[in-house]
Amino acid sequence: MRANPRRKASAVTLAVCASLAFVTAGGVKDLGAAGIYYGPATNVGNGTARSYVTLNDDGTPDRVGFRLTAAALDGLTDDAGPGMTMQPFPLTLPPEADKTVFEHLVLDWNPHGHGPDGVFTKPHFDMHFYMIDARAVSEITPMRLDYLVRASNLPPAQSMPQDYAPPPGPALFNTVPEMGLHWTDGAENMAPGAYDFTETFMAGSWDGAYTFMEPMMTREWLLTKPTLDRAVKQPQTYPKAGYYPTTYSVRYDDSTNEYLVELGGMQMKPAP
């Protein structure tokens, strides 16, 4: 006896659906959210940059980062504009990154580097992973009546990564508007004139809180298509609950002709 083709098709459809989900009292539950999710692309140089997040099977974040096409390193401006030392490229994170502690990313191109003199004066990229939203970052401005107090408010040592220290001198004068105060790893010898800057990993604060993580790297170093894997130094306490990175990596993806700068090994950390 021949099988009814409609019944056969229905049976196959049900089998496929059953392999992807199961029914609970609350409805249909997805068995897996693993994959890579992208934010919108932004024009950089002759190419583009975009954010991304990678999720595990249970929907928890594993990695978040920047992807720059190879062409993004060409056609970059040599003049950031009047009164500007850098050209910023804000990047929106995909909604799937909402469990990470990161709110948004900003790629900065520094055609002539920046201070301190003799340390970071090579043409390079700053890659900010912000743990506060874009509006809060924009409000880091000397035009605020409370700027002096907030800029001078350093976070406790235990809430910043191990070995990190702020620059010497008053925090008020070292705080960068629309960014914050930049902390460097004391394990690196950054003496002016002796330090050969290729890449480094900075931390940032504002108004007593740890607010961003920042890989920095020269264009010249990126053009070598480097491979780097390093642990991210951790604080003893965290500014808010969420998934924080424990690793930092840079690599070139030959299959897509993209540079990847990512923070991975995400671990859930409690609020202070």
C-alpha positions as CSV (number, residue, x, y, z in Angstrom):
1,M,0.0,0.0,0.0
2,R,1.4,3.4,-1.0
3,A,2.0,6.0,1.8
4,N,0.0,9.2,1.6
5,P,2.7,11.8,0.5
6,R,1.1,14.6,2.6
7,R,1.2,12.5,5.7
8,K,4.8,11.5,5.0
9,A,5.8,15.2,4.6
10,S,4.0,16.1,7.8
11,A,5.9,13.4,9.7
12,V,9.2,14.6,8.4
13,T,8.4,18.2,9.4
14,L,7.5,17.1,12.9
15,A,10.7,15.1,13.3
16,V,12.8,18.1,12.2
17,C,11.0,20.4,14.6
18,A,11.4,17.9,17.4
19,S,15.1,17.8,16.9
20,L,15.4,21.6,17.3
21,A,13.1,22.3,20.2
22,F,11.0,20.7,22.9
23,V,7.7,21.8,24.5
24,T,7.6,22.8,28.1
25,A,4.9,24.3,30.2
26,G,6.0,27.7,29.2
27,G,6.0,26.9,25.5
28,V,8.8,26.0,23.0
29,K,12.4,26.2,24.2
30,D,15.3,26.6,21.9
31,L,17.9,23.9,22.3
32,G,20.8,26.0,21.1
33,A,21.7,29.6,20.4
34,A,25.4,29.0,19.5
35,G,26.7,31.2,16.8
36,I,28.3,34.5,15.9
37,Y,26.2,37.7,15.8
38,Y,27.3,41.0,14.2
39,G,26.6,44.7,14.7
40,P,26.2,47.0,11.8
41,A,29.3,47.8,9.7
42,T,30.9,51.2,9.8
43,N,33.1,52.6,7.1
44,V,36.8,52.8,8.2
45,G,39.5,53.8,5.7
46,N,38.8,51.9,2.5
47,G,37.1,49.1,4.4
48,T,34.7,48.5,7.3
49,A,34.7,47.7,11.0
50,R,31.9,45.9,12.9
51,S,31.4,44.5,16.3
52,Y,30.5,40.8,17.0
53,V,29.6,38.5,19.8
54,T,29.9,34.7,19.9
55,L,27.4,32.7,22.0
56,N,27.7,29.2,23.5
57,D,24.9,26.6,23.1
58,D,23.1,27.8,26.2
59,G,23.0,31.4,25.0
60,T,25.8,32.7,27.3
61,P,28.4,34.9,25.7
62,D,31.8,33.5,24.9
63,R,33.6,36.3,23.0
64,V,33.0,39.9,21.9
65,G,35.2,42.0,19.7
66,F,36.0,44.0,16.6
67,R,36.4,42.8,13.0
68,L,38.2,45.1,10.6
69,T,38.5,44.3,6.9
70,A,42.0,44.4,5.5
71,A,41.1,47.4,3.5
72,A,40.2,49.3,6.7
73,L,44.0,49.8,7.3
74,D,44.3,51.7,4.0
75,G,42.9,55.1,3.1
76,L,42.9,56.3,6.7
77,T,43.0,60.1,7.3
78,D,46.2,61.8,8.2
79,D,44.3,64.7,9.7
80,A,41.7,63.9,12.4
81,G,40.2,67.4,12.2
82,P,40.6,70.8,13.9
83,G,41.6,70.3,17.5
84,M,41.4,66.5,17.2
85,T,44.1,64.0,17.6
86,M,41.9,61.0,16.8
87,Q,39.1,60.0,14.5
88,P,36.4,58.0,16.4
89,F,34.3,55.2,14.9
90,P,31.4,54.2,17.3
91,L,30.2,50.7,16.9
92,T,26.9,49.3,18.0
93,L,26.9,45.9,19.7
94,P,24.4,43.3,18.5
95,P,21.5,42.7,21.0
96,E,22.8,39.2,21.6
97,A,25.7,40.8,23.6
98,D,23.3,42.0,26.3
99,K,24.6,39.5,28.9
100,T,28.2,40.8,28.6
101,V,29.2,43.8,30.7
102,F,29.9,45.8,27.5
103,E,27.5,48.6,26.4
104,H,29.2,49.7,23.2
105,L,32.5,49.8,21.4
106,V,34.5,52.6,19.9
107,L,37.4,52.3,17.4
108,D,39.7,55.4,17.4
109,W,42.3,56.0,14.7
110,N,45.2,58.1,15.9
111,P,47.1,59.2,12.8
112,H,49.9,60.8,14.8
113,G,49.5,58.9,18.1
114,H,48.9,60.7,21.3
115,G,50.6,61.3,24.7
116,P,52.6,60.6,26.7
117,D,55.3,61.8,24.3
118,G,57.8,59.1,23.4
119,V,55.4,56.4,24.5
120,F,52.2,56.2,22.3
121,T,53.2,58.6,19.5
122,K,53.1,56.1,16.6
123,P,50.1,55.9,14.3
124,H,47.7,53.4,16.0
125,F,44.2,52.3,16.9
126,D,42.5,52.5,20.3
127,M,39.8,49.9,20.7
128,H,37.5,50.8,23.6
129,F,35.2,48.2,25.2
130,Y,32.9,50.4,27.3
131,M,31.1,49.1,30.4
132,I,29.0,52.3,30.5
133,D,26.6,53.5,27.7
134,A,27.4,56.1,25.1
135,R,25.5,58.9,26.8
136,A,27.5,58.4,30.0
137,V,30.7,58.6,28.0
138,S,29.6,61.8,26.2
139,E,29.0,63.4,29.6
140,I,32.6,63.1,30.6
141,T,33.3,66.7,29.8
142,P,34.9,69.7,31.6
143,M,31.6,71.6,30.9
144,R,30.0,69.7,33.8
145,L,29.8,71.6,37.1
146,D,30.8,68.4,39.0
147,Y,33.6,67.5,36.6
148,L,36.4,68.4,39.0
149,V,34.9,66.2,41.8
150,R,34.1,63.2,39.5
151,A,37.4,63.3,37.6
152,S,39.3,63.3,40.8
153,N,37.3,60.4,42.3
154,L,39.6,57.3,41.8
155,P,38.3,53.8,42.2
156,P,39.6,51.6,45.0
157,A,42.7,49.6,44.0
158,Q,40.8,46.3,44.4
159,S,38.3,47.3,41.7
160,M,40.9,47.9,39.0
161,P,42.9,45.1,37.3
162,Q,45.9,43.7,39.2
163,D,49.2,45.6,38.6
164,Y,47.4,48.6,36.9
165,A,48.0,52.2,37.9
166,P,46.9,55.6,36.8
167,P,49.3,58.1,35.2
168,P,51.3,60.2,37.7
169,G,49.9,63.5,38.7
170,P,46.3,64.7,39.5
171,A,43.6,62.6,37.9
172,L,41.8,65.7,37.0
173,F,44.5,66.7,34.5
174,N,45.0,63.2,33.1
175,T,41.3,62.4,32.5
176,V,40.5,62.4,28.8
177,P,37.2,64.0,27.9
178,E,34.6,61.6,26.5
179,M,36.8,58.7,27.6
180,G,38.1,58.8,31.2
181,L,41.3,58.1,33.1
182,H,43.6,55.6,31.4
183,W,45.5,53.1,33.6
184,T,48.5,51.1,32.4
185,D,49.9,47.8,33.4
186,G,52.8,48.4,35.8
187,A,54.4,45.1,34.6
188,E,55.3,46.9,31.4
189,N,58.2,49.3,31.3
190,M,56.8,52.3,29.5
191,A,59.6,54.7,30.0
192,P,59.6,57.5,27.3
193,G,62.2,56.9,24.7
194,A,62.9,53.3,25.8
195,Y,59.4,51.8,25.2
196,D,58.9,50.2,21.8
197,F,55.1,50.5,21.4
198,T,53.5,47.8,19.2
199,E,50.5,46.8,21.3
200,T,49.2,47.1,24.9
201,F,46.1,46.6,27.0
202,M,44.8,49.5,29.1
203,A,42.0,49.9,31.6
204,G,39.9,53.0,32.2
205,S,37.9,54.6,35.0
206,W,35.6,57.5,35.6
207,D,34.0,58.8,38.8
208,G,35.3,56.0,41.1
209,A,34.4,53.1,38.8
210,Y,36.1,50.7,36.3
211,T,34.5,51.8,33.0
212,F,36.4,50.4,30.0
213,M,39.0,48.0,28.6
214,E,41.2,49.1,25.8
215,P,43.5,47.2,23.5
216,M,45.8,49.6,21.7
217,M,48.0,48.6,18.7
218,T,49.9,50.3,15.9
219,R,48.8,50.0,12.3
220,E,52.4,48.8,11.4
221,W,52.0,45.9,13.9
222,L,48.6,44.9,12.6
223,L,49.9,44.8,9.0
224,T,52.2,41.9,10.1
225,K,49.0,39.9,10.6
226,P,50.0,38.9,14.2
227,T,48.7,36.2,16.4
228,L,48.4,37.1,20.1
229,D,46.7,35.4,23.0
230,R,46.9,36.7,26.5
231,A,45.1,36.6,29.8
232,V,43.1,39.7,30.9
233,K,44.2,40.8,34.4
234,Q,41.3,40.8,36.8
235,P,40.2,43.1,39.6
236,Q,39.2,41.7,43.0
237,T,35.7,43.2,42.8
238,Y,33.6,44.1,39.7
239,P,31.6,47.2,39.0
240,K,28.4,45.3,38.1
241,A,27.2,41.7,37.6
242,G,27.7,40.2,34.2
243,Y,30.0,38.2,31.9
244,Y,33.5,39.5,32.0
245,P,36.4,38.5,29.6
246,T,39.4,36.5,30.9
247,T,41.4,36.4,27.6
248,Y,42.5,38.9,24.9
249,S,43.5,37.9,21.4
250,V,44.4,39.4,18.0
251,R,44.5,37.4,14.8
252,Y,44.0,37.6,11.1
253,D,41.3,35.5,9.4
254,D,42.5,34.5,6.0
255,S,39.1,33.1,5.0
256,T,37.4,36.6,5.4
257,N,40.5,38.9,5.1
258,E,39.6,40.5,8.5
259,Y,41.6,41.4,11.6
260,L,39.9,40.1,14.8
261,V,40.5,41.8,18.1
262,E,38.5,40.0,20.7
263,L,37.9,39.5,24.4
264,G,36.9,36.0,25.3
265,G,36.7,33.3,27.9
266,M,33.7,35.1,29.4
267,Q,32.9,34.3,33.1
268,M,30.0,35.4,35.2
269,K,31.0,37.7,38.0
270,P,28.8,39.0,40.8
271,A,28.0,42.7,41.6
272,P,30.1,44.2,44.4
